[in-house]
């Protein structure tokens, strides 16, 4: 694969990651940027390591599994919080 494609993918990933640090992003935009980073990273794998990249369907499936797991952990952490009253 052409070096310029590899370089362009690296620039795209770096730019997407930089934008994830913005504090003014709404949650939907952040989710799209995070998903885009994953797709660009997988494209890098596909261009540099022939046969090792996941299909788009598999990548999306894996990302959805991770998102569900993270949500379960968040829910568990919030349900484990015990608030004790303080007497004054």
Secondary structure, DSSP 4 states (H G I P E B T S, - for coil): --HHHHHHHHHHHHHHHHHHT-SS--HHHHHHHHHHHHHHHHHHHHHHSTT-SPPHHHHHHHHHHHHHHHHHHHHHHHHH--PPP---
